[in-house]
Amino acid sequence: MAVGKPREIDRPGAHTWRARLGRAAIIAVATAFAACLLVVPLCAVFAQALAKGWEAYFEAFGSSDTHAAIRLTLITALIVVPLNTIFGIAAAYAIARFEFRGKSVLTTLIELPFAVSPVISGLVYVLLFGAQGWFGVWLQEHDISIVFALPGIILATLFVTFPYVARELIPLLQILGAEEEEAAISLGAGPWMTFFRVTLPKIRWGVIYGVILCNARAMGEFGAVSVVSGHIRGLTTTMPLHVEILYNEYDFVGAFAVASLLSLLALLTLVIKTAIELRSGYRR
Amino acid sequence: MSIQFERITKRYHNASVVNDLTLEIATGEFFVLLGPSGSGKSTLLRAVAGLTSIDEGRIHLHGRDVTHLPPRERGVGFVFQHYALFQNMTVADNIEFALRVRRMRAAERRRRRKELLKLVALEGYDDRLPSQLSGGQQQRVAVARALAHEPAVLLLDEPFGALDAKIRVELRRALREVQQRLGTTTILVTHDQEEAFALGDRIGVMHMGRLLETGRPEQLYRQPATRFVASFLGAANFVLGELTPDGLRIGAATLPHEGAEGASREGREVVAVIRPEELELAERKELLESEWIGDAVVREVSFSGATERVVVQLARDTGVRSAATDERQANERPVMEITRHAGERLGLRLAPGQNVSLGVRRAHVLPTPISSFVVAARSADSRTALLEAPLMQQLTRSMRARVTVLEGDFAANTEPPRVHHAGVVVVASGPGAIADVARLAAAGARRILCIPAAAGLPERVLVHCLSDAARSSTLGLLASVMRHLHVEATLVCLQARGASRAERAAAFRRMLDTRAALQAAHGLDVRTDVHIGELSGFTRELDTRGECALVVVGSDASPSELQNLLAEHFSVLFTADSRCPVLVAVEDRQRPAHTSHEQEPRTSVWSST
C-alpha cells in the first residue's frame, strides 16, 4: 500500500532537549536491536565462510553435491513461483471481486500455511504419498515417486509459499475498487482484455512484490522440505538442507560457503525489492 | 423514442431499489435523473449501461431490446463520478481504448482522438498521464473517452460530484455544448437541483426507487405534484389552505385558483406550496403589492449575495397553518422563509424583531389527496400507540405532513368531532372501528385510516373501489400512499366464481383500464394478477395469512351504507388481532339519484402493493 512519508513532528515542544533525547533513544534502540540480531549474524556467516581464505571458499562450491543442491533449489523456485503467482492472483481476484459461498473459508485457507508449522505441512505429504501413506501402494505399483523426490519437494514448497502473492493482492484489489474495470467493460472490453489491460497493470507492483517474497521463501524453506526430501545427497537436498548436512559433517567452511550464497540471494532479493519501491512508489 | 424503460424493478437482498419504473426519453434529449442518495437513480443508470442486471422489466435503446445484452453490445458511453480513467495509460490511450477494442486502424483512431480532444478543449494533452491532470481535465478526458465509439446514448453518473463549485459550473457549460453539438441522447444522474436545472431538457425526480415526477425544469419547479419534489427542487413553504368557490384561501388572503369553481361550499383542505420568492414583505399591509396573508415578526435575516433570505414568524391568530412537521412549526405560529432581491432589500431594510406585513403573490396547490393527519383516539394510550405506529411514522416522516391530535375521547362527545375538511383522520382499528368510521364520515371526514395495534409496516397495498364513482379519487389516494411506502404494486382482478364469459371480460377490461388510468394520471405502474372468489373471502384469506397489508377502500356511499358495506366485506380486518390497516376514502356522491349505486356493476379491482 502506498503510505506517505511520516509527517515531520514540528509541534511546539517537539524540539526541547527532552523530546530530542527521547527521539534519539527510540532510534538507537531500534538500530542496535537490528544490528545485533540481523547484521552481526549475517557478517558472521561471511566471516566463517572466508575463515580459511578465498581458495577454500571457492573450493567448497566445487563438489558435485553442492552443484546439485543449487540446481535443485533453482528448479524448485522456477516451478513453484510461477504456479503460486497464478494461483495467488486468481484467489485474490476471486476474493476481492466476487461474492460466493465459502469465501470466508477460502480467505482463511490462504492464511493456513502461515499458521501451520512447516514440519506439519511436510508430514502431510508423507502421510498422503509416503510408502505407508494413503496413495503409497498405488504410487509404488505405478512406479511414481513423490516423497523423497522432486515432486514432493515442489509440493511442500508450494504449500508453504502459497499465501505470499494472494495476501499481497487482496487488500490492494479491494482498495483499488472496480470502477476502472467497469469503465473498460462499458467501453466494450471483454473480461480478458479488461484484466490484462486494466487490472493487471494496476496491481503489477503488488504482484512483483509478492513474487519476490514467494521466491525468497521458496529458496530458503527448510522445515517442510526437510521432511519430504529424505536427505539423499546429490539428489534431493536443496541448499538449506545441504548446509545442514555439511555442518553436521563438521565441514564448516563448506556449510558457511553455501549459506553465504543463500544469504547473497536473499540480499539480492532485498535489493530488487528496494529498487522496485524506489521506482514505483509502491510501499507496504 | 431513444430510451424506453418498461416497468423496471431491481432488488438487492429482497428490498427493491428501483420500483416499477416506466420512462421514455426522446432522441437527442438531455434527461436529468435527480434524487437523494439511495433513491435508485444510479442503479437505473448502471442498468442502461449493462453494468447491473435488472430483476424485472425491459430496457429498449432505439427500439432494440437490450435487457439481456452485455455492455459491449449496447453502444453506450458511461462517465463515472471519480472519472475512472485508466491510470497507467496516457490520455491518448484512454480515449482510444474503445476504438482499440473495436479493432479500428491506428490512423483512424488518431484522427478520432484529435477530434475528441478538440471537442473537450484539451488539444495537445495526448501524452499526459491522468495523474498529471486536474480533476476537471480528467473528467473532460472521461467524457471524450465515453464518446469515442460514437455511442447513441451517453450516461453520466454524478460526473461533477468530486469537483469544486467553479469548475463544476464551467464543465457543466462545456458538457451542454458538446451534447448539443453531437445530439447524443444523454442521461445524467445528480443530487444537485441546480445542476439539474442548468442541464436538463427534462428532469425526472426519483425517491425511494420510484420516479415521482418528470417534466421541464420550470414546470417541475412551479407546479410540482408532490411535497417531495416541491421541497427537493429548492426551498418551499408548505401551508394548509382551503379551496372554496372564491379561490384558494390562505390566512387572510384569497388567491384566484383554477378549478376553484367546482369546489364545494364548505371548502376542501389542500396543501399550498409558496416559494420564498413569491412572498412579499412590507411595513404595513397597505404597502403590499400582493395579497395580504397576515402580520409577522422577522426572526432571521441573512445576506447571500444577490438575494437576502428572511425568516419570519406569523403573528397569533392569522389562521395560517403550516402543512409541515418541521420542529419550528410546532406551535400555531408558522415560520415562513422569504427571499428578497436587491431592489426589495433597498426598499425596506429589515432587522430581527421587526414587525412586518406578509403578502403572497402566487401559491401552487399540490394535487396530493393527503393534506394532513388528525389523530382521533378514545384514550391517551391509544393516542400514543397511533402516533408511534410504524405505518404512521413512515407516512408522516416521508410526507413531512402535519399531525394534529384531537384531545380527549372523540367518541364520547355528543357533538360530532371537528374533523370537517381535515386531511386523513387516524383512528385505532378494532371491533368498534367500523362504527367510528361511519361517525367520522358523518362528521365530514373524507379519508379515514384505521390502524390496528398489531400492524407493522405494510408489505403490500390492496385497493378496492366499492363503486366506479370513487375510483379516480381512490387511485389518487393509492398513488400518494405508494409514493411514500417502499413497496411493490400489483393490481389484482377479483372475479366471482362461475362468472359468465362477458362478466369476466368486463372485469379484465376494468382492471386494464384502472392500470392505464393510474399510469396516465399518476405515472405509477403496477403489476396485475387475478383472484377468483368473493371479496369477503379474499379479506378472510388475507387475515388468515397474517401478513401486514394496507387495505384502501374507496366508496361514495352514505355513512350508514358505508357502515353496512364495511361490516359485510371487511369485518375480518376489524377484529382485535387483525394486522391490516384500512384506509377508507369517502367520496361525496354527486350524481343524480337515478344512476343508483346498487345497480352499478361493482368494480372488483384490487391493487396490491
Interface residues (C-beta under 8 A of the other chain):
Chain A: E179 E180 E182 A183 A184 I185 S186 L187 G188 A189 G190 M193 R197 V198 P201 K202
Chain B: A49 G50 L51 P71 R72 V76 G77 F78 F80 H82 A84 L85 F86 Q87 N88 F97 A98 V101 R102 R145 A146 A148 H149
